[in-house]
Structure formats: C-alpha cells, structure tokens
Amino acid sequence: MNFYEILFYSGEQTPPSYYLIDGIEGDTPEVALREKCGEIIKRAREVLCLGDEFPDHKICDGLYLLRKDGLVSARINTCMS
C-alpha cells in the first residue's frame, strides 16, 4: 500500500491555492480514488465547510492526489464515474 495526500484546488481564491484535505492509502492513486471516492468527498466537505448545495461533482473536479512525480486528478481518474 502507498500513502497519498489529498489536495483540493481552488482557482477562485486569490491567489489560487491547493488545500490539504487528508491522506489516503491504496495500491495506486487511481485505485485509491475509485475505492474511496465517497469518503474523500465527505472529508473535503468537512475540511472546507461546504454545504450540501455544493455538488459532489464540483468537489471531485478540484480533488487531486499527490504522488512523488506529480498530481493525479480525481476527475480524470473516475472518482465520479
């Protein structure tokens, strides 16, 4: 198992920022995203104080997992597929 930090990117802030949400384990970032998508979105809601009116797919669009060679987008890697 590998450990990945979960980040949320907000381009609407000045300056645009990444926020650390939590960490997650998985064999690969893609597997971790698929297996724990609901947990990740729930945790992002808690950390960022987002209400139910903020749709899950918008949260997913801003989520990334950090690995040693870059970022892995949740949107591209089936978090909400």
C-alpha positions as MATLAB code, in Angstrom:
seq = 'MNFYEILFYSGEQTPPSYYLIDGIEGDTPEVALREKCGEIIKRAREVLCLGDEFPDHKICDGLYLLRKDGLVSARINTCMS';
ca = [
       0.000    0.000    0.000;
       1.102    3.523   -0.738;
       0.108    6.738    1.022;
      -1.162    9.739   -0.950;
      -2.069   13.212    0.267;
      -5.428   14.534   -0.922;
      -5.459   18.137   -2.144;
      -8.295   20.413   -3.212;
      -7.527   23.102   -5.793;
      -9.464   26.336   -5.637;
      -8.866   28.594   -8.606;
     -11.467   31.041   -7.301;
      -9.251   32.208   -4.432;
      -6.691   34.991   -4.789;
      -4.121   33.638   -5.231;
      -5.334   30.231   -6.457;
      -4.474   27.611   -3.836;
      -4.249   23.928   -3.028;
      -5.705   22.876    0.322;
      -4.576   19.733    2.132;
      -7.668   17.638    2.860;
      -6.348   14.367    4.253;
      -4.335   11.299    3.325;
      -5.381    8.006    1.802;
      -3.830    4.607    1.150;
      -4.077    2.499   -1.964;
      -2.066    0.390   -4.374;
      -2.153    3.255   -6.891;
      -3.714    6.737   -6.802;
      -6.333    5.629   -9.322;
      -7.366    2.619   -7.224;
      -7.500    4.717   -4.055;
      -9.737    7.273   -5.808;
     -12.131    4.645   -7.132;
     -12.377    2.725   -3.871;
     -12.689    5.693   -1.517;
     -14.310    8.443   -3.572;
     -17.269    8.885   -1.233;
     -15.038    9.115    1.838;
     -12.776   11.654    0.118;
     -15.705   13.875   -0.881;
     -17.188   13.667    2.623;
     -13.862   14.654    4.183;
     -13.433   17.540    1.727;
     -16.887   18.849    2.705;
     -15.889   18.770    6.375;
     -12.479   20.419    5.936;
     -13.686   23.085    3.507;
     -17.030   23.680    5.304;
     -19.027   23.011    2.141;
     -22.766   22.542    2.479;
     -24.988   20.149    0.590;
     -25.721   22.832   -2.011;
     -22.147   22.406   -3.326;
     -22.401   19.409   -5.721;
     -20.199   16.327   -5.341;
     -19.000   16.594   -8.938;
     -17.610   20.099   -8.276;
     -15.695   18.792   -5.284;
     -14.394   15.914   -7.383;
     -13.291   18.362  -10.106;
     -10.966   20.053   -7.597;
      -9.523   16.938   -5.949;
      -6.007   15.667   -6.604;
      -3.810   13.022   -5.067;
      -0.165   13.898   -4.608;
       2.388   11.303   -5.586;
       6.156   11.659   -5.830;
       6.114   12.517   -9.558;
       3.120   14.859   -9.655;
      -0.616   15.193   -9.160;
      -3.374   12.761  -10.132;
      -6.755   14.336  -10.882;
      -9.825   12.731   -9.319;
     -11.997   13.989  -12.177;
      -9.904   12.275  -14.823;
      -9.499    9.112  -12.762;
     -13.120    8.109  -12.244;
     -13.909    9.492   -8.810;
     -17.401   10.391  -10.025;
     -17.690    7.979  -12.961;
];
